[in-house]
Structures are given as C-alpha cells and as structure tokens.
C-alpha cells in the first residue's frame, strides 16, 4: 500500500469532518450553508432551506405514491429541523447569558456610583463641620 496515496492533499485524519462537526456541535450561525446528500440528489442551502426543500420533496413523493422515498425525505427534513432547534436553543441561551452579564455590570456600576455619592456626602459633611468649628474659633 502506498502511503503517499493515502495522504493526498485532501486527506484528513478525522474523516473529513471539521472540528465543530466532530464534537456533535451545530454551527451557531443561522446562515451556515450545508451540503446535503439526499436520497436522490445533492442539495445545498441553510438548515431552514434544506428543511423546507426536503419537506416539499417528501410531500411530492407521497403524492406520487412512493412511500419509501417520501419517508427518506421526511427523515432528512427531520434532521434539519433538529439542527434549527439546536441553533435556536443555543441562541436563546447565549442571549440569556448576555443579559445576565449586563445586569451584573449594571448592579456593579450602581453600587459603585452609590459608594461615590456616600463618600462625597461624608466629605461634604466633614468640610461643613470644619467650617463650623473654624467659625466658632474665630468668634472666641
């Protein structure tokens, strides 16, 4: 067996899958374009586009009386439906985390500005007290 033939320029040790796909993580970008090898043809598009396309192909196959092909299309549609749901859940989780960080920052800023106000009020009170003592000293 020729090693050079195995290690051609397109050979990847992980079977051609990207690191993200190898970890069973779906891309978070809704505009990510998928290449899908369907039962009869190759289809390319976003997860939403592929879901709609396979759903329509499944309906067409059902109408034509080919239940097996229809089931294959519906299974492909279900796959992309699950990807869409995973993306939506990831986006919602990310948004919740951002909101939580924002609220923590706002609370910290409010606490910080409250400390500054208290410090300024105390400093003003001390200077007023010093002025009063100085006035008393001058009166004597």
Z-matrix of the N, CA and C atoms (Angstrom, degrees):
N
C 1 1.452
C 2 1.527 1 108.84
N 3 1.293 2 116.78 1 133.67
C 4 1.447 3 121.96 2 -177.31
C 5 1.534 4 110.14 3 -88.93
N 6 1.341 5 116.77 4 117.21
C 7 1.466 6 122.16 5 -178.15
C 8 1.517 7 110.98 6 -64.05
N 9 1.311 8 117.89 7 -38.39
C 10 1.458 9 120.34 8 -179.23
C 11 1.523 10 111.55 9 -62.13
N 12 1.298 11 116.43 10 -34.72
C 13 1.463 12 119.56 11 179.04
C 14 1.528 13 110.14 12 -66.66
N 15 1.325 14 117.85 13 -38.11
C 16 1.460 15 121.30 14 179.17
C 17 1.526 16 110.23 15 -68.46
N 18 1.317 17 116.09 16 -40.04
C 19 1.453 18 119.42 17 -176.84
C 20 1.518 19 111.24 18 -96.17
N 21 1.279 20 117.87 19 57.11
C 22 1.448 21 121.61 20 176.02
C 23 1.521 22 110.59 21 -71.81
N 24 1.303 23 116.24 22 178.89
C 25 1.464 24 117.95 23 -176.04
C 26 1.520 25 113.33 24 -69.29
N 27 1.324 26 118.03 25 -16.18
C 28 1.454 27 120.30 26 -179.80
C 29 1.529 28 112.55 27 -102.48
N 30 1.334 29 117.20 28 5.11
C 31 1.459 30 120.04 29 -178.21
C 32 1.528 31 109.87 30 -78.34
N 33 1.335 32 114.94 31 132.76
C 34 1.462 33 120.31 32 175.80
C 35 1.518 34 108.09 33 -126.27
N 36 1.316 35 116.16 34 140.28
C 37 1.464 36 120.14 35 -175.78
C 38 1.525 37 111.97 36 -69.09
N 39 1.322 38 118.36 37 -23.90
C 40 1.463 39 119.84 38 -178.31
C 41 1.524 40 112.09 39 -94.66
N 42 1.293 41 118.30 40 22.50
C 43 1.454 42 121.62 41 174.78
C 44 1.509 43 113.91 42 78.10
N 45 1.317 44 118.17 43 17.26
C 46 1.451 45 120.65 44 178.23
C 47 1.516 46 114.17 45 90.08
N 48 1.334 47 116.80 46 0.79
C 49 1.463 48 119.11 47 179.75
C 50 1.519 49 109.02 48 -90.56
N 51 1.323 50 116.51 49 143.93
C 52 1.463 51 118.95 50 176.52
C 53 1.520 52 108.06 51 -73.94
N 54 1.309 53 116.56 52 166.40
C 55 1.460 54 121.20 53 -179.22
C 56 1.523 55 110.55 54 -60.68
N 57 1.304 56 117.02 55 -37.17
C 58 1.464 57 120.83 56 -178.44
C 59 1.529 58 110.39 57 -66.66
N 60 1.312 59 117.84 58 -41.46
C 61 1.462 60 120.57 59 -179.79
C 62 1.522 61 110.81 60 -71.65
N 63 1.319 62 117.47 61 -33.00
C 64 1.453 63 121.26 62 -179.29
C 65 1.514 64 112.33 63 -65.82
N 66 1.317 65 117.59 64 -26.37
C 67 1.459 66 121.54 65 179.33
C 68 1.522 67 112.45 66 -90.52
N 69 1.324 68 117.54 67 9.49
C 70 1.464 69 122.91 68 -177.33
C 71 1.525 70 112.04 69 59.54
N 72 1.308 71 116.90 70 31.48
C 73 1.458 72 121.03 71 176.23
C 74 1.518 73 107.94 72 -103.42
N 75 1.311 74 115.59 73 135.99
C 76 1.456 75 119.14 74 176.56
C 77 1.518 76 108.40 75 -87.86
N 78 1.301 77 117.71 76 149.26
C 79 1.462 78 119.75 77 177.26
C 80 1.521 79 109.66 78 -62.53
N 81 1.312 80 116.61 79 142.52
C 82 1.458 81 120.32 80 -177.90
C 83 1.519 82 111.86 81 -83.75
N 84 1.298 83 117.53 82 -11.51
C 85 1.449 84 121.28 83 -178.02
C 86 1.516 85 109.90 84 -83.66
N 87 1.329 86 116.79 85 119.79
C 88 1.467 87 120.60 86 -179.42
C 89 1.524 88 111.86 87 -65.80
N 90 1.319 89 117.64 88 -19.69
C 91 1.462 90 121.70 89 -178.47
C 92 1.525 91 112.44 90 -92.31
N 93 1.322 92 116.79 91 7.53
C 94 1.462 93 120.71 92 179.25
C 95 1.528 94 109.32 93 -61.51
N 96 1.314 95 116.64 94 132.85
C 97 1.465 96 121.23 95 -178.47
C 98 1.527 97 108.99 96 -97.31
N 99 1.320 98 115.13 97 127.12
C 100 1.467 99 122.47 98 179.85
C 101 1.524 100 109.20 99 -102.92
N 102 1.321 101 115.28 100 145.72
C 103 1.464 102 121.69 101 169.47
C 104 1.514 103 106.18 102 -104.57
N 105 1.321 104 116.52 103 116.94
C 106 1.453 105 120.43 104 -176.08
C 107 1.522 106 110.11 105 -115.13
N 108 1.300 107 115.85 106 130.59
C 109 1.459 108 121.06 107 173.73
C 110 1.520 109 107.90 108 -99.15
N 111 1.304 110 115.46 109 94.52
C 112 1.459 111 121.13 110 -178.27
C 113 1.510 112 111.67 111 -76.47
N 114 1.324 113 116.61 112 -177.35
C 115 1.468 114 120.78 113 -177.95
C 116 1.534 115 113.63 114 -59.02
N 117 1.304 116 117.44 115 -36.51
C 118 1.466 117 119.10 116 -176.71
C 119 1.517 118 114.57 117 -121.45
N 120 1.330 119 116.85 118 -17.29
C 121 1.463 120 119.01 119 -175.10
C 122 1.519 121 110.95 120 -151.12
N 123 1.308 122 115.25 121 168.52
C 124 1.453 123 121.80 122 176.67
C 125 1.522 124 108.10 123 -96.65
N 126 1.347 125 116.31 124 132.16
C 127 1.454 126 121.86 125 -178.67
C 128 1.523 127 108.19 126 -125.13
N 129 1.317 128 116.29 127 142.51
C 130 1.454 129 121.28 128 -179.35
C 131 1.522 130 109.11 129 -129.82
N 132 1.338 131 116.34 130 137.20
C 133 1.458 132 120.36 131 177.94
C 134 1.516 133 111.28 132 165.18
N 135 1.334 134 115.94 133 -177.18
C 136 1.461 135 120.52 134 176.59
C 137 1.520 136 108.65 135 -73.26
N 138 1.320 137 116.45 136 168.61
C 139 1.463 138 120.52 137 -179.80
C 140 1.528 139 110.45 138 -59.10
N 141 1.313 140 117.32 139 -41.32
C 142 1.465 141 120.90 140 179.70
C 143 1.532 142 110.93 141 -64.31
N 144 1.315 143 116.31 142 -43.52
C 145 1.466 144 119.92 143 179.69
C 146 1.523 145 111.63 144 -64.15
N 147 1.346 146 116.05 145 -42.45
C 148 1.461 147 119.75 146 -179.76
C 149 1.522 148 110.99 147 -67.32
N 150 1.330 149 116.77 148 -39.20
C 151 1.462 150 119.98 149 177.34
C 152 1.522 151 110.32 150 -58.35
N 153 1.332 152 116.09 151 -49.68
C 154 1.464 153 120.16 152 -179.24
C 155 1.534 154 112.06 153 -64.34
N 156 1.328 155 116.34 154 -39.59
C 157 1.470 156 120.98 155 -179.25
C 158 1.534 157 110.93 156 -63.88
N 159 1.362 158 116.66 157 -48.84
C 160 1.466 159 120.03 158 -179.18
C 161 1.528 160 111.35 159 -67.35
N 162 1.313 161 116.91 160 -33.89
C 163 1.458 162 119.69 161 176.57
C 164 1.530 163 110.56 162 -62.96
N 165 1.328 164 115.27 163 -44.54
C 166 1.465 165 119.19 164 178.79
C 167 1.528 166 111.75 165 -66.57
N 168 1.332 167 116.82 166 -40.81
C 169 1.472 168 119.68 167 177.27
C 170 1.529 169 110.89 168 -62.75
N 171 1.338 170 116.40 169 -37.56
C 172 1.461 171 120.21 170 177.31
C 173 1.522 172 111.82 171 -64.41
N 174 1.336 173 115.95 172 -42.14
C 175 1.469 174 119.60 173 177.30
C 176 1.526 175 111.11 174 -63.33
N 177 1.328 176 115.55 175 -42.35
C 178 1.471 177 119.69 176 179.18
C 179 1.530 178 111.22 177 -62.64
N 180 1.341 179 116.45 178 -42.26
C 181 1.464 180 120.02 179 179.97
C 182 1.526 181 110.76 180 -66.88
N 183 1.337 182 116.70 181 -36.07
C 184 1.467 183 120.17 182 176.68
C 185 1.526 184 109.93 183 -63.45
N 186 1.341 185 115.10 184 -44.15
C 187 1.461 186 119.72 185 178.48
C 188 1.515 187 112.71 186 -62.78
N 189 1.318 188 116.62 187 -31.23
C 190 1.467 189 121.32 188 -179.90
C 191 1.530 190 111.40 189 -82.75
N 192 1.347 191 116.64 190 -7.27
C 193 1.457 192 120.15 191 177.86
C 194 1.513 193 115.18 192 90.49
N 195 1.320 194 118.98 193 6.97
C 196 1.469 195 121.88 194 179.83
C 197 1.531 196 108.44 195 -96.45
N 198 1.334 197 115.68 196 89.50
C 199 1.466 198 120.30 197 -175.81
C 200 1.523 199 112.18 198 -68.48
N 201 1.299 200 117.78 199 -34.14
C 202 1.470 201 120.76 200 -178.00
C 203 1.523 202 110.69 201 -68.75
N 204 1.319 203 116.72 202 -46.54
C 205 1.464 204 120.11 203 177.85
C 206 1.525 205 110.27 204 -64.57
N 207 1.323 206 116.93 205 -39.37
C 208 1.466 207 121.10 206 178.46
C 209 1.520 208 110.43 207 -60.23
N 210 1.330 209 117.00 208 -44.11
C 211 1.470 210 120.78 209 179.30
C 212 1.526 211 110.85 210 -62.72
N 213 1.323 212 117.14 211 -39.50
C 214 1.466 213 120.59 212 178.01
C 215 1.526 214 110.34 213 -62.47
N 216 1.329 215 117.50 214 -43.51
C 217 1.468 216 120.58 215 177.98
C 218 1.525 217 111.18 216 -64.71
N 219 1.338 218 116.32 217 -41.50
C 220 1.469 219 119.01 218 -179.85
C 221 1.528 220 111.31 219 -65.95
N 222 1.320 221 117.50 220 -33.01
C 223 1.465 222 119.70 221 176.02
C 224 1.526 223 111.08 222 -67.54
N 225 1.321 224 116.45 223 -38.88
C 226 1.466 225 119.22 224 175.73
C 227 1.526 226 110.07 225 -64.77
N 228 1.322 227 117.11 226 -41.84
C 229 1.469 228 121.10 227 178.41
C 230 1.524 229 110.16 228 -60.79
N 231 1.323 230 117.21 229 -42.30
C 232 1.463 231 121.35 230 179.61
C 233 1.529 232 110.98 231 -62.06
N 234 1.316 233 116.55 232 -39.37
C 235 1.467 234 121.03 233 178.34
C 236 1.527 235 110.46 234 -58.27
N 237 1.310 236 117.01 235 -48.12
C 238 1.465 237 119.88 236 -178.79
C 239 1.526 238 111.62 237 -72.87
N 240 1.328 239 117.59 238 -27.31
C 241 1.459 240 121.26 239 173.43
C 242 1.523 241 109.63 240 -63.16
N 243 1.327 242 116.85 241 -42.22
C 244 1.472 243 120.82 242 178.05
C 245 1.524 244 111.18 243 -65.47
N 246 1.313 245 117.16 244 -37.91
C 247 1.467 246 120.28 245 177.19
C 248 1.525 247 110.20 246 -63.35
N 249 1.327 248 117.43 247 -43.35
C 250 1.466 249 121.48 248 178.06
C 251 1.523 250 109.88 249 -59.87
N 252 1.338 251 117.35 250 -44.67
C 253 1.465 252 120.49 251 179.03
C 254 1.525 253 111.53 252 -63.08
N 255 1.317 254 117.62 253 -40.89
C 256 1.464 255 120.97 254 178.89
C 257 1.525 256 110.58 255 -63.19
N 258 1.324 257 116.97 256 -41.22
C 259 1.466 258 120.56 257 178.03
C 260 1.525 259 110.85 258 -64.18
N 261 1.324 260 116.35 259 -42.11
C 262 1.463 261 120.89 260 -179.78
C 263 1.524 262 110.60 261 -63.78
N 264 1.327 263 117.17 262 -44.86
C 265 1.462 264 120.44 263 178.52
C 266 1.519 265 111.42 264 -63.07
N 267 1.311 266 117.35 265 -41.93
C 268 1.465 267 120.95 266 179.12
C 269 1.524 268 110.40 267 -63.80
N 270 1.326 269 117.43 268 -40.23
C 271 1.469 270 120.93 269 179.21
C 272 1.527 271 110.55 270 -66.19
N 273 1.340 272 117.51 271 -40.87
C 274 1.469 273 120.66 272 178.67
C 275 1.523 274 110.97 273 -65.50
N 276 1.314 275 116.81 274 -41.16
C 277 1.462 276 120.71 275 178.98
C 278 1.524 277 110.40 276 -64.84
N 279 1.308 278 116.76 277 -42.77
C 280 1.459 279 121.56 278 178.77
C 281 1.528 280 110.56 279 -62.71
N 282 1.328 281 116.24 280 -41.45
C 283 1.463 282 120.43 281 179.55
C 284 1.529 283 110.31 282 -65.23
N 285 1.329 284 117.93 283 -42.02
C 286 1.464 285 121.43 284 178.62
C 287 1.528 286 110.90 285 -62.37
N 288 1.332 287 116.66 286 -41.05
C 289 1.464 288 120.57 287 178.42
C 290 1.527 289 111.08 288 -64.60
N 291 1.343 290 116.47 289 -40.28
C 292 1.467 291 119.53 290 177.78
C 293 1.522 292 111.28 291 -63.67
N 294 1.332 293 116.64 292 -42.73
C 295 1.454 294 120.27 293 179.60
C 296 1.521 295 111.16 294 -63.68
N 297 1.325 296 116.45 295 -40.10
C 298 1.459 297 121.12 296 178.95
C 299 1.528 298 111.01 297 -63.41
N 300 1.332 299 116.78 298 -44.36
C 301 1.469 300 120.20 299 177.66
C 302 1.518 301 110.85 300 -62.85
N 303 1.324 302 116.50 301 -39.95
C 304 1.469 303 121.26 302 -179.89
C 305 1.532 304 109.92 303 -63.89
N 306 1.333 305 117.40 304 -43.84
C 307 1.460 306 120.60 305 179.53
C 308 1.520 307 111.32 306 -63.95
N 309 1.334 308 117.65 307 -40.29
C 310 1.465 309 120.64 308 177.40
C 311 1.521 310 110.92 309 -62.22
N 312 1.346 311 116.02 310 -42.21
C 313 1.458 312 120.10 311 178.28
C 314 1.527 313 111.68 312 -62.19
N 315 1.342 314 115.84 313 -42.67
C 316 1.459 315 120.38 314 -179.07
C 317 1.524 316 110.61 315 -64.70
N 318 1.343 317 117.51 316 -42.25
C 319 1.466 318 120.93 317 177.97
C 320 1.524 319 110.90 318 -62.98
N 321 1.317 320 116.38 319 -41.18
C 322 1.465 321 120.23 320 179.35
C 323 1.523 322 110.51 321 -64.58
N 324 1.330 323 116.98 322 -40.85
C 325 1.465 324 119.94 323 178.77
C 326 1.518 325 110.85 324 -66.81
N 327 1.333 326 117.92 325 -39.37
C 328 1.461 327 121.03 326 178.56
C 329 1.518 328 110.25 327 -65.23
N 330 1.314 329 117.26 328 -42.60
C 331 1.461 330 120.79 329 178.68
C 332 1.521 331 110.09 330 -64.72
N 333 1.314 332 116.68 331 -40.03
C 334 1.456 333 121.43 332 179.56
C 335 1.529 334 110.83 333 -65.04
N 336 1.330 335 116.47 334 -44.96
C 337 1.468 336 119.42 335 -179.92
C 338 1.525 337 110.10 336 -69.35
N 339 1.327 338 119.72 337 -31.38
C 340 1.464 339 123.15 338 175.76
C 341 1.515 340 110.45 339 -65.80
N 342 1.330 341 117.76 340 -40.81
C 343 1.463 342 121.82 341 177.24
C 344 1.521 343 110.50 342 -63.54
N 345 1.320 344 116.61 343 -40.68
C 346 1.465 345 120.39 344 179.14
C 347 1.522 346 110.85 345 -64.10
N 348 1.339 347 117.51 346 -41.32
C 349 1.462 348 121.32 347 179.31
C 350 1.519 349 110.39 348 -63.30
N 351 1.345 350 116.36 349 -45.61
C 352 1.458 351 119.97 350 179.34
C 353 1.525 352 110.37 351 -62.08
N 354 1.312 353 116.49 352 -40.88
C 355 1.460 354 120.39 353 178.53
C 356 1.526 355 111.24 354 -63.70
N 357 1.325 356 117.78 355 -40.40
C 358 1.460 357 121.88 356 178.56
C 359 1.514 358 110.72 357 -67.28
N 360 1.344 359 118.31 358 -40.58
C 361 1.460 360 121.72 359 179.49
C 362 1.512 361 110.38 360 -65.03
N 363 1.334 362 117.40 361 -41.19
C 364 1.459 363 121.19 362 178.43
C 365 1.515 364 110.17 363 -64.62
N 366 1.342 365 116.59 364 -41.46
C 367 1.467 366 120.06 365 179.51
C 368 1.528 367 110.25 366 -65.31
N 369 1.319 368 117.45 367 -39.71
C 370 1.462 369 121.14 368 178.36
C 371 1.521 370 110.10 369 -65.66
N 372 1.312 371 117.20 370 -40.64
C 373 1.465 372 121.65 371 179.25
C 374 1.520 373 111.07 372 -63.52
N 375 1.325 374 116.84 373 -40.48
C 376 1.462 375 120.80 374 179.31
C 377 1.520 376 110.54 375 -66.81
N 378 1.341 377 117.14 376 -41.16
C 379 1.461 378 119.16 377 -178.84
C 380 1.522 379 110.17 378 -69.27
N 381 1.340 380 119.17 379 -34.84
C 382 1.452 381 121.53 380 176.70
C 383 1.513 382 110.15 381 -66.44
N 384 1.325 383 116.14 382 -40.61
C 385 1.470 384 120.27 383 177.91
C 386 1.508 385 111.07 384 -63.83
N 387 1.325 386 117.56 385 -39.84
C 388 1.456 387 121.34 386 178.61
C 389 1.515 388 110.58 387 -65.76
N 390 1.331 389 116.66 388 -38.19
C 391 1.455 390 121.08 389 178.89
C 392 1.526 391 109.83 390 -65.52
N 393 1.323 392 116.26 391 -40.61
C 394 1.465 393 120.13 392 179.34
C 395 1.519 394 110.41 393 -65.21
N 396 1.334 395 118.03 394 -42.17
C 397 1.461 396 121.31 395 178.24
C 398 1.518 397 111.09 396 -64.52
N 399 1.332 398 116.06 397 -38.84
C 400 1.464 399 120.11 398 179.08
C 401 1.525 400 109.80 399 -65.71
N 402 1.329 401 117.51 400 -39.01
C 403 1.462 402 120.55 401 178.38
C 404 1.511 403 111.24 402 -66.33
N 405 1.342 404 117.38 403 -37.65
C 406 1.463 405 121.33 404 177.70
C 407 1.520 406 110.54 405 -65.75
N 408 1.349 407 115.76 406 -41.00
C 409 1.454 408 120.61 407 179.73
C 410 1.522 409 110.83 408 -63.57
N 411 1.349 410 116.37 409 -39.51
C 412 1.449 411 120.07 410 179.86
C 413 1.517 412 111.55 411 -70.20
N 414 1.338 413 117.95 412 -30.42
C 415 1.441 414 122.36 413 -179.68
C 416 1.516 415 110.07 414 -70.59
N 417 1.280 416 120.26 415 -29.85
C 418 1.462 417 123.54 416 -178.31
C 419 1.470 418 107.38 417 -74.63
